[in-house]
Amino acid sequence: MKRVYLRIVAAIVALGGLSVALMNQKASEFTPVARLVAFIMMVIGAATYMFLTYGKGVVRPVAVTEGRRAFGSQRLIDLIGLRHRKLLFPIYGIGLIILVFAYNYRMGNALDLQGFDGATIVLGVLFLAYDRIPRTFRLERDFALLLFFFVFVLLVAPLKAYRIISGDPDEGATPFAGTLIVQPLSFMLDLLGITNSASGPTLSFTDADGVSQKVIVAFACSGMYSTIIFISAFLALVLVEYRRYNLKVVAILFLGVITAYLANMLRMVILILMGYYNGMGDSKDPEFGTLLWGHAYLGEIIFITWVMIFWALLYKYMIGPELDAQKAAARKRKRSVKKRKRPVRKVSRPDAEKGVGDDIDEDEGGEVDAGVPPEDL
């Protein structure tokens, strides 16, 4: 397997660990196990990625210059810093860390740090450390900053704002789960011939034994955390990799976002099918039903596996060829610029050619024989 695909697998495993770490609220009895699994996944994924990128025998590719055109990541980071990055980024970092404790104080306990709080603190630390990270790690530095920035903008900030407005510090955002997950899930089950009905965040269906079952899909359990994290990672990847943006890049971005969402819907359909054929059961014992057990243990594996396969195919057939085409175009432009440069022409002085005047003294280390006529020198 090519190194690039192994790097994709390693990155997705690390991101999967991150998503599990952010979802430790969904089942309190599994929180210690979830944190341990998340830590192991992040360590293994990140270590493998770093080894494949910087390990022995690995040659870092030299960035292809393309005039003054910057990567999309650099342009967005400049925009975030309002072109005063060194001044504003430390302010952003300190402000985010203070905001975490202020929000928790507002909700009742300033020191009750959850997964979202950890992600926000990491973003704050990245803002503080951004200009202190060596340029050798520019790609990883920009990717990490944009990943956590998108997670904050797309997930953390809206969810925290909703919880403040609604006054619900625990569940929150349930109407979004109904719109984004339950209604599409009900449609897919109709296609599979499973009798069901959807009402807000509640999905009711009749299983294979004719027993009515009911599932309430909370936002924390809907898989949208993982979906938004992978969408954020994909946005960061596109911005870090590309200098030029055309219809093909837009199509790649669109496919990445849609596929992350569809991967989560596939996960939800598989879980409902487990409940349809084998009952709801208990999350601690699959013997009496597998839906809740699969939700607790298999959901992330299903999601990560699908995203891993799709992103590998996407990189092979779309991202990789597009990057190669852009680099080839940049090299071609660079060669054409060199060809247009006028060659330096040496202008000879007639007096020097004849050996007349002071030019004879400019001969490097040469000695002039007085008995030899100047024209023979």
C-alpha positions in Angstrom: 0.0 0.0 0.0 1.3 3.4 -0.9 2.6 5.6 1.9 0.0 8.3 1.1 -2.9 5.9 1.8 -1.4 4.8 5.1 -1.1 8.4 6.1 -4.8 8.8 5.3 -5.7 5.8 7.5 -3.5 7.2 10.3 -5.1 10.6 10.1 -8.6 9.3 10.1 -7.9 7.0 13.1 -6.5 10.1 15.0 -9.6 12.1 14.0 -11.9 9.2 15.0 -10.3 9.3 18.5 -10.9 13.1 18.6 -14.6 12.6 17.7 -14.9 9.9 20.4 -13.3 12.3 22.9 -15.8 15.0 22.1 -18.8 12.6 22.5 -18.0 11.4 26.0 -21.3 13.0 27.2 -23.6 10.6 25.3 -23.4 7.7 27.8 -22.0 8.5 31.2 -21.4 4.9 32.1 -19.1 4.6 29.1 -17.2 7.9 29.6 -14.0 6.4 31.2 -13.8 3.6 28.5 -14.6 6.1 25.7 -11.8 8.4 26.9 -9.3 5.6 27.1 -10.3 4.4 23.5 -10.1 8.0 22.3 -6.7 8.5 23.8 -5.3 5.2 22.3 -6.7 6.1 18.8 -5.3 9.6 18.9 -1.9 8.4 20.0 -1.6 5.6 17.5 -3.0 7.6 14.6 -0.9 10.7 15.3 2.3 8.7 16.0 1.8 6.7 12.8 1.1 9.8 10.7 4.3 11.5 12.1 6.4 8.5 11.4 5.1 8.2 7.8 5.7 11.9 7.3 9.0 12.5 9.1 10.4 9.0 9.7 13.6 7.5 8.5 14.0 7.5 4.8 11.1 9.9 4.3 11.8 13.0 2.1 9.5 15.9 2.7 8.3 17.2 -0.7 9.5 20.7 -1.5 6.6 23.1 -1.9 6.0 24.2 -5.5 6.1 27.9 -5.8 3.5 29.6 -7.9 4.4 33.2 -8.1 3.0 35.1 -5.2 -0.2 32.9 -4.9 -0.6 31.6 -1.3 -2.3 28.4 -0.2 -5.9 28.8 0.8 -5.0 28.0 4.4 -2.5 30.9 4.5 -5.1 33.3 3.0 -7.8 32.3 5.5 -5.4 32.4 8.4 -4.4 35.9 7.4 -8.1 36.8 7.2 -8.7 35.4 10.7 -5.8 37.5 12.0 -7.0 40.6 10.1 -3.4 40.8 8.8 -2.2 41.5 12.4 -1.7 37.8 13.3 1.2 38.3 15.8 -0.9 40.8 17.8 -4.4 39.2 17.6 -3.7 35.5 17.8 -2.5 35.6 21.4 -5.5 37.7 22.2 -7.8 35.1 20.6 -6.1 32.3 22.5 -6.4 33.9 25.9 -9.9 35.0 25.1 -11.0 31.4 24.2 -9.6 29.9 27.3 -11.2 32.5 29.5 -14.5 32.0 27.6 -14.5 28.3 28.5 -14.4 28.9 32.2 -16.8 31.8 31.9 -19.4 29.7 30.1 -19.1 26.8 32.6 -19.4 29.3 35.4 -22.6 30.7 33.7 -23.9 27.1 33.5 -23.2 26.3 37.1 -19.6 24.9 37.4 -16.6 26.7 36.1 -14.3 23.6 36.5 -16.7 21.1 34.9 -14.7 20.7 31.6 -16.4 18.6 28.9 -15.2 17.4 25.5 -16.2 20.7 23.8 -14.3 22.6 26.4 -11.1 20.6 25.6 -11.5 21.3 21.9 -11.9 25.1 22.6 -8.9 25.1 24.9 -6.8 23.3 22.3 -7.8 26.0 19.7 -6.8 28.7 22.2 -3.4 27.0 22.7 -2.9 26.8 18.9 -3.6 30.5 18.6 -1.0 31.2 21.3 1.6 28.9 19.9 1.0 29.4 16.2 4.0 31.7 15.5 6.3 29.7 17.7 5.8 26.5 15.8 8.7 25.9 13.3 7.9 26.5 9.6 9.1 22.9 9.0 5.7 21.9 10.4 3.8 24.5 8.5 1.3 22.0 6.9 0.5 20.3 10.2 0.4 23.6 12.0 -2.1 25.2 9.6 -4.2 22.0 9.3 -4.5 21.7 13.1 -5.4 25.4 13.6 -8.1 25.3 10.8 -9.5 21.9 12.0 -10.2 23.2 15.5 -11.3 26.5 14.1 -13.9 24.9 11.9 -15.0 22.6 14.8 -15.5 25.6 17.0 -17.3 27.7 14.3 -19.5 24.8 13.0 -20.2 22.8 16.1 -19.1 24.2 19.5 -20.2 27.9 19.2 -23.7 27.1 17.7 -24.3 24.4 20.2 -23.2 26.4 23.2 -25.3 29.4 22.0 -28.3 27.2 21.7 -27.8 25.8 25.2 -27.5 29.3 26.7 -30.7 30.5 24.8 -32.7 27.3 25.6 -31.4 27.0 29.2 -30.8 23.3 28.6 -27.2 22.5 29.5 -27.3 18.7 28.9 -29.1 17.6 25.8 -29.6 20.6 23.6 -30.1 21.0 19.9 -32.7 18.2 19.7 -34.8 19.9 17.0 -31.6 19.8 14.7 -31.4 16.0 15.3 -34.9 15.6 14.1 -34.4 17.7 11.0 -30.9 16.4 10.0 -31.1 12.8 11.1 -34.6 11.4 12.0 -36.5 12.6 8.9 -33.9 11.4 6.4 -33.5 8.2 8.4 -37.3 7.6 8.2 -37.2 8.0 4.4 -34.3 5.5 4.1 -36.3 3.0 6.2 -39.3 3.5 4.0 -37.1 2.5 1.0 -36.1 -0.7 2.9 -39.8 -1.5 3.5 -39.6 -1.0 7.3 -42.8 0.5 8.8 -41.9 3.6 10.7 -42.9 7.1 11.7 -40.9 10.2 12.6 -41.9 13.0 15.0 -39.2 15.5 15.9 -36.3 13.6 17.4 -38.3 10.4 17.9 -38.3 7.5 15.5 -40.9 4.8 15.9 -40.7 1.5 14.0 -42.1 -2.0 14.0 -39.4 -4.7 14.2 -39.3 -8.1 12.5 -41.3 -9.7 15.4 -44.0 -7.1 15.1 -43.1 -5.3 18.3 -43.3 -1.5 18.3 -39.9 0.1 19.1 -39.1 3.7 19.8 -35.8 5.5 19.5 -35.1 9.1 20.6 -32.2 10.5 18.7 -30.5 13.2 20.8 -28.0 15.4 19.1 -25.1 14.0 21.1 -26.1 10.5 19.9 -27.0 11.4 16.3 -23.4 11.2 15.0 -23.4 14.8 14.0 -20.4 15.4 16.2 -18.4 13.0 14.2 -19.8 14.3 10.9 -18.9 17.9 11.6 -15.5 16.9 12.8 -14.7 15.1 9.6 -16.2 17.9 7.5 -14.0 20.3 9.4 -11.0 18.1 8.7 -11.9 17.9 5.0 -12.2 21.7 4.7 -8.8 22.1 6.4 -7.3 19.5 4.1 -8.5 21.2 1.0 -7.3 24.6 2.2 -3.9 23.3 3.1 -3.4 21.3 -0.1 -4.6 23.7 -2.8 -3.4 27.0 -4.1 -5.9 27.3 -7.0 -9.6 26.6 -6.8 -11.6 25.5 -9.8 -14.8 23.5 -10.4 -13.0 20.2 -9.7 -11.8 21.4 -6.3 -15.3 22.6 -5.5 -16.7 19.1 -6.5 -14.1 17.4 -4.3 -15.1 19.6 -1.4 -18.8 19.0 -2.0 -18.3 15.2 -2.2 -16.3 15.2 1.0 -19.0 17.0 2.9 -21.8 15.0 1.5 -20.1 11.7 2.1 -19.3 12.5 5.7 -23.0 13.1 6.2 -24.0 9.9 4.3 -21.5 7.9 6.2 -23.3 8.9 9.4 -26.7 8.1 7.9 -25.3 4.6 6.9 -24.3 4.2 10.5 -27.8 5.1 11.7 -29.4 2.7 9.2 -27.2 -0.2 10.3 -28.0 0.4 14.0 -31.8 0.5 13.3 -31.5 -2.7 11.2 -29.7 -4.3 14.2 -32.7 -3.3 16.4 -35.2 -4.4 13.7 -33.8 -7.9 13.5 -32.6 -8.4 17.0 -34.4 -5.9 19.2 -33.3 -2.9 21.3 -31.4 -4.8 23.9 -29.0 -3.5 26.5 -25.9 -1.5 25.8 -24.0 -3.8 28.2 -25.2 -7.1 26.8 -25.9 -7.9 23.1 -27.5 -11.2 24.0 -31.0 -9.6 24.5 -30.7 -7.2 21.5 -28.1 -5.3 19.6 -29.3 -1.8 18.8 -28.1 -0.1 22.0 -25.0 -2.3 22.2 -24.1 -1.5 18.6 -24.7 2.2 19.3 -22.3 2.1 22.2 -19.5 0.1 20.6 -19.9 -0.2 16.8 -21.2 3.1 15.6 -17.9 4.9 15.4 -16.2 1.9 13.8 -18.8 1.8 11.1 -18.5 5.5 10.5 -14.7 5.7 10.5 -14.4 2.6 8.2 -16.7 4.1 5.6 -15.0 7.5 5.7 -11.6 5.9 5.5 -12.5 3.9 2.3 -14.1 6.9 0.6 -11.3 9.4 1.4 -8.7 6.9 0.1 -10.6 6.6 -3.2 -11.2 10.3 -3.3 -7.5 11.0 -2.9 -6.6 8.5 -5.5 -9.0 9.5 -8.2 -9.6 13.2 -7.6 -7.4 14.9 -5.0 -4.1 13.3 -6.0 -4.5 13.9 -9.8 -5.7 17.5 -9.2 -2.7 18.2 -7.0 -0.3 16.7 -9.6 -1.9 18.8 -12.3 -1.5 22.0 -10.3 2.1 21.2 -9.5 2.9 20.3 -13.2 1.2 23.6 -14.3 3.3 25.5 -11.7 6.6 23.9 -13.0 5.6 24.7 -16.5 5.0 28.3 -15.7 8.3 28.5 -13.9 10.2 27.1 -16.9 8.4 29.5 -19.3 9.4 32.4 -17.0 13.1 31.3 -17.1 13.0 31.1 -20.9 11.6 34.6 -21.3 14.5 36.1 -19.3 17.0 37.8 -21.6 20.5 36.1 -21.5 23.3 38.2 -20.1 25.6 39.2 -23.0 29.3 40.0 -22.5 30.3 43.2 -24.2 34.0 43.3 -25.2 35.9 46.6 -25.5 37.9 47.0 -28.8 40.8 48.6 -26.9 41.0 45.6 -24.6 41.1 43.2 -27.6 44.0 45.1 -29.1 45.9 45.2 -25.9 46.1 48.9 -25.9 46.1 51.1 -22.8 45.4 50.2 -19.2 43.4 47.1 -20.0 46.6 45.1 -20.3 47.1 45.5 -16.5 43.8 43.8 -15.8 45.1 40.4 -16.9 44.6 38.1 -13.9 48.1 37.4 -12.5 49.7 37.7 -16.0 53.1 39.2 -16.6 53.8 41.4 -19.6 57.0 40.8 -21.5 58.5 44.0 -22.7 60.1 42.3 -25.7 56.8 41.1 -27.1 54.7 43.4 -29.2 51.3 44.2 -27.8 49.5 42.6 -30.7 51.1 39.2 -29.8 50.1 39.2 -26.1 
